Amino acid sequence: MRVAEMGQRDVNAVLGTLGVTLLGILSLWFPTAVLNIPMPKGMVPSMALTTAWQTIALGVFPYVWAMRRLGMDLGDLGLSRRNLGWSVLLGCALYTLALVSFLHCSWGEMMRGNAVRTAPFGQAVVMCTFMSVIAAGTDLLTRGFILLSLSRHGPVWFAIAVQNATWYVGHIQEIGQLTDCLGVGGATALTLTLGIGGDMVVLRTRNVVGLCVAHVLLNVILTTYLRTMM
């Protein structure tokens, strides 16, 4: 669809999708960065609050909004069994690239400094669970909501561009942690490769579940590996 072919309803849908996304991001950033509202003390309570609020602001709210305002159902937003096998297979293949990169950087800040390495076993399991929920939620927001909503109501190239901009912003801290191993260019290239590659998987299969499964498996494997590092 070309921009000139977009009707007012499509324009409203695109602007609404962008607004809901920005609102969700600001709702996570504003309370602590501007209002300086303190987080709970302790790694687990802090992660629990962050995970719960991120799930609501960047998962539940955007999906409910898209279903009610855009008339999309869960299948339209990538949550279905359609092409599930291919979605999981391609998602695992894509995130294997991330796994290989992270293992290559075992000596770097991101891996050596990870709190999961030294946390008590039970706490590490809880932390891995929270990280997995956040990882899956990232795919649900950027691919299920942003990519599929914008590509339905606007140009596909625009949907990919917005998704990758959001994906990049969400991984700035991770890019910084990988620069000691991959350099700025390598860390950025890895992030964008995963971003664009995930878009291709979702646009081809119309399914985001496979990426969520693969992202969770990546976190579980990395947690297991971190626990065995000397």
C-alpha positions in Angstrom: 0.0 0.0 0.0 1.4 3.4 -0.9 1.0 6.3 1.4 -1.2 8.1 -1.1 -3.6 5.2 -1.0 -4.2 5.3 2.7 -7.7 6.4 3.8 -8.5 8.5 6.8 -9.3 5.3 8.8 -5.9 3.9 8.0 -4.2 7.1 9.0 -6.1 7.2 12.3 -5.1 3.5 12.9 -1.4 4.3 12.2 -1.4 7.4 14.4 -3.2 5.5 17.1 -0.7 2.6 17.0 2.2 5.0 17.3 0.5 6.8 20.1 -0.3 3.7 22.1 3.3 2.5 21.7 4.8 5.8 22.8 2.4 6.0 25.7 3.4 2.6 26.9 7.1 3.4 26.7 6.7 6.7 28.5 4.7 5.0 31.2 7.8 2.9 32.0 10.3 5.7 31.7 8.6 8.7 33.2 7.9 7.5 36.8 11.5 6.6 37.6 13.5 8.9 35.3 11.5 12.1 35.8 9.4 11.7 39.0 12.2 9.6 40.7 9.7 7.2 42.2 11.9 4.6 44.0 11.8 1.0 42.9 11.4 -1.8 45.5 14.6 -2.8 47.2 16.1 -6.1 46.0 16.6 -7.6 42.6 13.6 -9.9 42.6 11.0 -7.4 43.9 12.3 -4.8 41.4 12.2 -7.2 38.5 8.7 -8.4 39.6 7.3 -4.8 39.5 9.0 -4.0 36.2 7.8 -7.2 34.6 4.2 -6.8 35.7 4.0 -3.1 34.6 5.8 -3.8 31.3 3.4 -6.7 30.6 0.4 -4.4 31.1 1.7 -1.3 29.4 3.4 -2.9 26.4 1.4 -6.1 26.1 -2.1 -6.2 27.5 -3.0 -2.6 26.8 -1.8 -2.5 23.2 -3.5 -5.8 22.3 -6.8 -4.8 23.9 -6.7 -1.4 22.2 -6.0 -3.0 18.8 -8.8 -5.5 19.2 -11.3 -2.9 20.3 -10.3 0.1 18.2 -8.8 -1.5 15.1 -11.1 -4.6 15.0 -8.2 -7.0 15.0 -8.4 -10.4 16.7 -5.6 -12.3 18.3 -4.9 -14.1 15.1 -4.4 -10.8 13.3 -1.9 -9.9 16.0 0.1 -13.0 15.5 -1.3 -15.1 18.4 -2.6 -18.3 16.7 -1.6 -21.8 15.6 -1.3 -20.7 12.0 2.1 -21.7 10.6 3.2 -22.4 14.2 5.7 -25.0 13.2 7.5 -22.8 10.7 7.3 -19.9 13.2 9.0 -21.8 15.9 11.6 -23.3 13.6 12.5 -20.0 12.0 12.4 -18.2 15.3 14.8 -20.7 16.9 17.1 -20.4 13.8 17.1 -16.6 14.2 17.8 -16.5 17.9 20.5 -19.1 17.5 22.5 -16.2 16.0 22.0 -14.3 19.2 23.0 -17.3 21.3 26.2 -17.9 19.4 27.1 -14.2 19.7 26.4 -14.1 23.5 28.5 -17.3 24.0 31.3 -15.8 22.0 31.2 -12.8 24.4 31.3 -15.0 27.5 34.1 -12.9 28.9 32.4 -9.6 28.3 30.4 -7.4 30.6 27.0 -8.7 29.5 27.7 -12.3 30.5 30.3 -11.9 33.3 28.4 -9.2 35.1 25.0 -10.9 34.9 23.4 -11.2 38.4 22.0 -14.7 37.5 25.5 -16.1 37.7 25.9 -15.6 41.4 22.3 -15.5 42.7 21.0 -18.4 44.8 19.4 -21.1 42.7 15.8 -20.3 43.5 16.3 -16.6 42.9 18.0 -17.3 39.6 15.0 -19.4 38.5 12.7 -16.5 39.4 14.9 -14.0 37.6 15.0 -16.2 34.5 11.2 -16.4 34.5 10.9 -12.6 34.7 13.5 -12.2 31.9 11.7 -14.7 29.7 8.3 -12.9 30.2 9.9 -9.6 29.3 11.7 -11.2 26.2 8.4 -12.7 24.9 6.6 -9.4 25.6 9.2 -7.6 23.5 8.2 -9.7 20.5 4.5 -9.3 21.2 4.8 -5.5 21.3 7.2 -4.9 18.4 6.1 -7.7 16.0 2.6 -8.7 17.1 1.3 -5.1 17.8 3.5 -2.6 16.0 4.5 -4.6 12.9 1.2 -6.4 12.1 -0.9 -3.4 13.0 1.1 -0.9 11.0 1.5 -3.2 8.0 -2.2 -3.8 7.9 -3.1 -0.1 7.8 0.0 1.4 6.1 3.1 0.7 4.0 5.1 -2.4 5.0 8.4 -0.5 4.8 7.0 1.9 7.4 5.9 -0.8 9.7 9.4 -2.4 9.5 11.1 0.9 10.1 9.0 1.7 13.2 9.4 -1.8 14.6 13.1 -1.7 14.3 13.4 1.8 15.8 11.4 0.5 18.8 13.5 -2.7 18.9 16.7 -0.7 18.8 15.7 1.7 21.6 14.7 -1.3 23.7 18.1 -2.9 23.2 20.3 0.2 23.7 21.6 -1.1 27.1 22.3 -4.5 25.6 24.2 -2.9 22.7 26.3 -1.0 25.2 27.1 -4.2 27.1 28.2 -6.0 24.0 30.5 -3.3 22.6 33.5 -4.5 24.7 33.2 -7.8 22.7 31.6 -7.0 19.3 32.4 -3.2 19.1 29.7 -0.6 18.5 29.2 -1.7 14.8 29.0 -5.4 15.6 26.6 -5.0 18.5 24.4 -2.6 16.4 24.5 -5.0 13.4 23.5 -7.9 15.6 20.6 -6.0 17.0 19.3 -4.9 13.6 19.8 -8.3 12.1 17.6 -9.8 14.8 15.1 -7.0 14.4 14.7 -7.3 10.6 15.1 -11.0 10.6 12.2 -11.3 13.1 10.1 -9.1 10.9 10.6 -11.4 8.0 9.6 -14.4 10.1 6.4 -12.7 11.3 5.4 -11.3 7.9 5.9 -14.6 6.2 4.1 -16.8 8.8 1.7 -14.2 10.3 2.6 -15.7 13.6 4.6 -14.2 16.5 4.3 -17.2 18.9 7.4 -18.9 17.4 9.6 -15.9 18.1 8.3 -15.7 21.7 9.1 -19.4 22.2 12.6 -19.0 20.7 13.2 -15.9 22.8 12.2 -17.7 26.0 14.4 -20.7 25.1 17.3 -18.3 24.5 17.0 -16.9 28.0 16.7 -20.4 29.6 19.8 -21.7 27.7 21.8 -18.6 28.6 20.7 -18.8 32.3 21.8 -22.4 32.4 25.1 -21.5 30.8 25.7 -18.6 33.1 25.2 -20.9 36.1 27.9 -23.2 34.9 30.5 -20.4 34.2 33.6 -20.4 36.4 
